[in-house]
Amino acid sequence: MQPTPEVVLAVVFLPFAAAAFVPFVYRALGERTAYAAAAVALVCFGLVSRLYLAGAHGTVSVEWIPSLGVSLAFYVDGLALLIAFLASGVGVLILTYSGGYMHGEPGQAKYYATLLAFMGSMLGVALAGDLVALFVFWELTSLSSYLLIGHYTSESDSMYASRKSMLVTVAGGLFMLVGFVLLSWASGQALGAATYSVPVLLDNAEAVRTALENAGLFVPVLLLVAVGAATKSAQVPFHIWLPNAMEAPTPVSAFLHSATMVKAGVYLIGRFRPFFLPEGALPLGEWTLAIAVLGLVTMTVAAVLAVGSTDIKELLAYSTASHLGLIIAGFGFANEYGAEAGAFHILNHASFKAALFLVAGIVAHEAGTRKIDHLGGLRKHLPITAVVATLASLSMAGIPPFNGFYSKELLFEAAYDAAVHVGGVGWLFPVVAVLGSVFTFLYSIKFASLFFGEVPDELGEVHRPPLVMLVPPALLGALVLAISASPNTFLGALVGDVYASVLPGGGHHSFTVSLPTELTPYVLMSTITIAIGAVSFPFYDRLHRGIRAALRGPLRANWWYDGAVDGVEALSAAATPRIQNGLLRTYATWALAGVAALGLAGYVASGVSLPAFTGVGLAPAMVLVLLVAVVGAVAVDIAPSHAAGVLTLSILGFMVAIFYILADAPDLALTQLVVETLVLVIFLLVLDQLPAFYGEGRLSRTVRDGAVATLVGAMVAATVLVTTSATPADPIAEFLVENAGVPAEHGSVILNAGGGGNVVNVILVDFRAFDTMGEISVVGMAALAILTLVRMRERGETQ
């Protein structure tokens, strides 16, 4: 069924509209604004449910930039609905939870407005059916997350974290944008007309892929899109921003970095999987080498870093990157098992990780610390929270029969299947998958163990959380139980459509899972994972210390990031005094040389050729005038003083006026004479306040200025030749001549013509009326300013 445009537009733009009114709502409701914002999220969730229940599938489009073929298009399918469900559904719980967590916190109006804007941005990403719209919403998620991560503006760590997240994710988005532009170009080569429509690109994937391959751009475009996804989903080596982002309030961490924002990169990989991975693709093709390897490396590296964490939110941050790596690795394998793993784990990860982040918020809020060494025995003080944490941790560890086990088992099946088909080095796939899962088991059990055992001496008094903070994680824990108890219900109701969305060719597909009843290679992989994890857990502290000891110097990703940022800052500090030195000559040099170089480079890149020279055909009088102009130009160069240079420069202006007279353009000649005379007078008045002589210039500066002048002259000459050589099929001059005069038959008011006798005047006052009015306004304002200064001087108010 075709989606209803009003419903789709309401889903995306209602949060933005609500965000605009949050400051006014906060004045009336105060901290209860949290529940008003939660109501908005609930409405969005209801609208998404309406689309789902109606079986909506298709595109809704509104023209945006018709001349470029860009529309504000939204595309509804299984993958889009799942991400929209997560963004709005988890949004309801997070905003409700914030009502208790943010009690007494500063900047709540900004907090709730930004959180709603973020939710709208994420819904826009999920439902975007156009590459340009996708990019716009993609960057809006980066902007809103920057504000949310940096919520505590007085904290240096918060500012550092927000800047890092902004730099990494926005930079990745720019790479992605280049990939989108190349995709659009390839669609033009393949289809005859460039398009940014995602459904059109997917429907014509084979033809567009062929165009990219013929141009040698298939792999570059794949990598550009992958960089965008990797930065947003915190994949190695771009995982560095996610742990720092935990400086944000815990509800932000739960919303942005478990269920929504970090899922944007996963969504992008899933959305373009059918495009880059055609049916019958090789098990070790470009897509698998780029995406599956990226996912498995991230899954393992981030899991190891999670074991080395000292803070519960840091542990969950690294675990988020690890599980996102699992999803991306699943999508990266060129088999159906991988698609099943990725599709199912999107839901599973959102359920248990959002619950764990909210649990971490309760622990930090009520125990007053997030340090792992200071926590233990929390079950005695937080019994309900302990149950939720245990359920979610066991699911995160991939222990049967919890839902995390099923999607991890599917990844093992995908990795083993790929190894069988590839052979040789392909056997690293299941080995790395098991290694990453062992560390996942370790940190998951470690998190659950914080609620058991003895209470450490460092732990102070632990309070009971308010009900409003307890209900959201409890509901998510119940969701984990529901999916674990009946996984196939959720597969058939929701995940099956996601699976169909990431398969080449689309269509309706479904799959089922069950607890293993026989020994298979991937069941053996799960058994090995749990066995090694259980044996290794008593040595967790030793592993933790070893990992932290090893993460020094270049082995730390932050070492590279901080070094690069510090290096850029040092370079900027050294270059600024040279560039921003207060000299007009320097600014003019950089500006003119830059514009000229870009202009000429543009001509070369676009293959513009200069028109053939066929002779000038000037009259002898014109030749004489031009020769005088050349003499004047030489005189300007050798003039001994400012005044002499300006006077000789005016020769050029007057020769141009005479040239216009000889070319039968008296109006232009008169304008040129007036302007030249005024400029000459103004120059002389200004020069009266300057030294009489230029002085001696350095040879290096003279050579530099000459080179810049030559470059600018070449760019201007090329521009004039290229623009004047064009002959449009329908010259505008004919229209102007036909419509500038007085028509033969007209009424008392001329409405359909210029009504003048001089076409130039009619162009200025009729066809260019608004432009001329603007110019007159500028002149009028300048005259008013001069008059004001003169009057103030007469009263002695200026010096």
QUIWO-V296308 format. One record per backbone hydrogen bond with DSSP energy under -0.5 kcal/mol. NH is the residue of the N-H (numbers start at 1). CO is the residue of the C=O. If there is no record, write none. Layout:
nh co
NH CO
NH CO
This chain:
nh co
8 4
9 5
10 6
11 7
12 8
13 9
14 10
17 13
18 14
19 15
20 16
21 17
21 18
22 18
22 19
25 21
26 22
27 23
28 24
29 25
30 26
32 29
33 30
34 31
35 32
36 32
37 33
38 34
39 35
40 36
41 37
42 38
43 39
44 40
45 41
46 42
47 43
48 44
49 45
50 46
51 47
52 48
53 49
54 50
55 52
56 51
57 1
58 76
60 74
62 72
64 70
65 70
68 65
69 66
70 65
72 62
73 71
74 60
75 127
76 58
77 75
81 77
82 78
83 79
84 80
85 81
86 82
87 83
88 84
89 85
90 86
91 87
92 88
93 89
94 90
95 91
96 92
97 93
98 94
99 95
99 96
100 96
100 97
101 97
102 98
103 100
105 102
111 107
112 108
113 109
114 110
115 111
116 112
117 113
118 114
119 115
120 116
121 117
122 118
123 119
124 120
125 121
126 122
127 123
128 124
129 73
130 73
131 196
134 130
135 131
136 132
137 133
138 134
139 135
140 136
141 137
142 138
143 139
144 140
145 141
146 142
147 143
148 144
149 145
150 146
151 148
153 151
155 152
156 154
159 155
160 156
161 157
162 158
163 159
164 160
165 161
166 162
167 163
168 164
169 165
170 166
171 167
172 168
173 169
174 170
175 171
176 172
177 173
178 174
179 175
180 176
181 177
182 178
183 179
184 180
185 181
186 182
187 183
188 184
189 185
190 186
191 187
192 188
193 187
195 184
196 69
198 129
199 129
201 197
202 198
203 199
204 200
205 202
208 204
209 205
210 206
211 207
212 208
213 209
214 210
215 211
216 213
217 212
218 212
221 217
222 218
223 219
224 220
225 221
226 222
227 223
228 224
229 225
230 226
231 227
232 228
233 229
234 231
235 230
238 235
240 237
241 238
242 239
243 239
244 240
245 241
246 243
247 244
248 245
252 249
253 249
254 250
255 251
256 252
257 252
257 253
259 254
259 255
260 255
262 256
263 260
264 260
264 261
266 262
267 263
268 264
269 265
270 266
271 267
272 268
273 269
274 270
276 272
277 273
281 278
285 282
289 285
290 286
291 287
292 287
292 288
293 288
294 290
295 291
296 292
297 293
298 294
299 295
300 296
301 297
302 298
303 299
304 300
305 301
306 302
307 303
308 304
309 306
312 370
315 311
316 312
317 313
318 314
319 315
320 316
321 317
322 318
323 319
324 320
325 321
326 322
327 323
328 324
329 325
330 326
331 327
332 328
333 329
333 330
335 333
339 335
340 336
341 337
342 338
343 339
344 340
345 341
346 342
347 343
348 344
349 345
350 346
351 347
352 348
353 349
354 350
355 351
356 352
357 353
358 354
359 355
360 356
361 357
362 358
363 359
364 360
365 361
366 362
367 363
368 363
368 364
369 363
372 310
374 371
375 372
377 449
377 452
378 450
379 451
380 377
381 378
382 378
386 382
387 383
388 384
389 385
390 386
391 387
392 388
393 389
394 390
395 391
396 392
397 393
398 394
398 395
399 394
402 399
405 402
406 402
406 403
407 403
408 404
409 405
410 406
411 407
412 408
413 409
414 410
415 411
416 412
417 413
418 414
419 415
420 416
421 417
422 418
423 419
426 423
427 424
428 425
429 426
431 427
432 428
433 429
434 430
435 431
436 432
437 433
438 434
439 435
440 436
441 437
442 438
443 439
444 440
445 441
446 442
447 443
448 444
449 445
450 446
450 447
451 448
452 449
456 454
459 456
463 366
463 461
469 466
470 466
470 467
471 467
472 468
473 469
474 470
475 471
476 472
477 473
478 474
479 475
480 476
481 477
482 478
483 479
484 480
485 481
486 482
489 486
490 486
491 487
492 488
493 489
494 490
495 490
496 491
497 494
498 494
499 495
500 496
501 497
502 498
503 500
506 503
509 507
520 518
524 520
525 521
526 522
527 523
528 524
529 525
530 526
531 527
532 528
533 529
534 530
535 531
536 532
537 533
538 534
539 536
540 537
543 539
544 540
545 541
546 542
547 543
548 544
549 545
550 546
551 547
552 550
555 552
556 553
557 555
559 556
560 556
560 557
561 557
562 558
563 559
564 560
565 561
566 562
567 563
568 564
569 565
570 566
571 567
572 568
573 569
574 570
575 571
576 572
577 573
578 575
579 575
580 576
581 579
584 582
587 583
588 584
589 585
590 586
591 587
592 588
593 589
594 590
595 591
596 592
597 593
598 594
599 595
600 596
601 597
602 598
603 599
604 600
605 601
606 602
607 604
608 603
614 612
623 619
624 620
625 621
626 622
627 623
628 624
629 625
630 626
631 627
632 628
633 629
634 630
635 631
636 632
637 633
638 634
639 635
639 636
642 692
645 641
646 642
647 643
648 644
649 645
650 646
651 647
651 648
652 648
652 649
653 649
654 650
655 651
656 652
657 653
658 654
659 655
660 656
661 657
662 658
663 659
664 661
665 660
669 665
670 666
671 667
672 668
673 669
674 670
675 671
676 672
677 673
678 674
679 675
680 676
681 677
682 678
683 679
684 680
685 681
686 682
687 683
688 684
689 686
690 687
694 640
702 698
703 699
704 700
705 701
706 702
707 703
708 704
709 705
710 706
711 707
712 708
713 709
714 710
715 711
716 712
717 713
718 714
719 715
720 716
721 717
722 718
723 719
724 720
725 721
728 726
734 731
735 731
736 732
737 733
738 734
739 735
740 736
741 737
743 741
746 744
747 749
751 749
754 739
755 741
756 740
762 758
763 759
764 760
765 761
766 762
767 762
768 763
769 766
772 768
773 769
774 770
775 771
776 772
777 773
778 774
779 775
780 776
781 777
782 778
783 779
784 780
785 781
786 782
787 783
788 784
789 785
790 786
791 787
792 788
793 789
794 790
795 791
796 793
797 792
